[in-house]
Amino acid sequence: MTTNAVTETPAAASVVAVAHFAERFTFETDCWDVHEAMRSGNPGFILVDVRSPKLYAEDHVPGAINIPHGKLTAERLSGYPKDTLFVVYCAGPHCNGSTKGALRIARLGRPVKEMIGGVTGWEDEGFDLTDTEITTD
């Protein structure tokens, strides 16, 4: 067998791989699944754009509210039931704002998932963005 950077470290045993990949779904979702859920009219989560208000105003995922990751506080989320699932996103895979936002929400004891791909992934899927703002205050 040829040894290279891919094959040098053996793949995990199947049972370990199953646990790993299944667990990832508890932390993240993708743009396609969010799009389909949002189209249903009752997605079962609050979609949060954690970028700056300026970037949100320029364009964002339809139905998303804007709470910059640094402003995700207990007070800001107090209007939502404790079991509300929040799905956060930022600019894309080159941005860790959604990870920062997810961590803040998790530290508040709230359920959260990250929408992998962010705005870049949304556009890559061919979905439209909007500049219609949703106010939360």
N, C-alpha and C positions, 0 to 999 in steps of 0.2 A: 504494500500500500504506500502511496505517495504521502510524505509528510510535508505539511505546509502550515501556515498560520491558522487555517480552518481546522485541519485534521489533527494538529499537534495535541490539542486538548480533547479528549473523548467527549462525545455527547452524554448527557445525563441519562440515567436509566429511565425507561418509559414511565414508571410509577412516579418518579421524581419530576419528570417533565410534565406529566398530567397535572400534578399538584401546582406546579409553578404557573403553567399557562392558564389553568382554571382560576387561580387566585388573581391573576391580572385583571379579569373581568370585574372583580370587586372594587378595583381601584380606577378603572378607566373604561371609557366607551369611545365610539368613533363618530365621525361626522354623519355618516350614512344613518346610523341608528338614531342619533339625535334628530336628524331631519325627519325621519319617518315618525318618530314619537311626537315631534312638534306639529306635524301635519294632522295628527289624530285629533288635535284640539284639547286633549287631556293627557299631556305627556307624563305626569306623575313626578315631575321635578321642576325646579326653578333653574333656568339657564342663566348663568352669570358671566358677563364679559368683564374680566378683571383688568383690562387695559385702562388707560387714562380716559377721562371724559372727552377730551379732544379727539382721540382715535375712535372712540365709540360713536361720537357724533358724525364723524366722516363716513363710517360704515361699520356694520356689525351683523351678526346672525339675527334674522328676524325672530322676534319673541324674547330676545335676551334683554336682561336688565343690566345696568352698569353699576358695579361696585368695585372700584380699584382694589387690588389685593391688599394694599396697606390700610384700607378702610373697612375691611371685613371684621367687624367687632360684634360682640354679644348684643350691644344696643342696636346696631344696624340690622341684625337678623332677628331681633326680638318679636317682630310682627309676624313671623312664620312659626307654625307649630314645630315643636322640638324634633319631630320625626320627618320633617321636610328634607327631601334629597336635593342637594345642590349639585349642579354640573357646571364646572368652571372651564373657561377657555381663555387663551390669550392670542397673540399674533400667529404663533405656529411652533414647529418643532425647534426653532432656533431661540425660543423665548421660554424662560422658566417662570413667568408670571402666574401661569395656571397652577404650577406646582406650589408656588408660594401661597396662592389663594387657597388651594386644597388643604395645605398644611394648617393654615390659620383656621379654616372652618372645622377641620378635624380636632384641633386643639380646643375648640369651643364645644366639643362633644356632639357635633352635628354630622349627619351622614353626607358624604361628598364623593364625587367621581370627577375625573379629569377627562375632558373631550380632547383626545389626542388629535394632533394636526392643527387645531385652532383655526384661525381665519384662513390660513394658507391651505389647510386640508379641506376646509369647506369649499373654497373656490376650486381646488383641484378636483373635487367631486362634481363640479359643474353647478353648484347651488348658488343662488343669488344672495347678495348682501343687501341691507337696507340702511337708510339714514333716519328712519322714523324712530324717535326716541320713546322709550317707555320710562315713565317716572315712577320712582318708588317712595318718594317722600311726600 
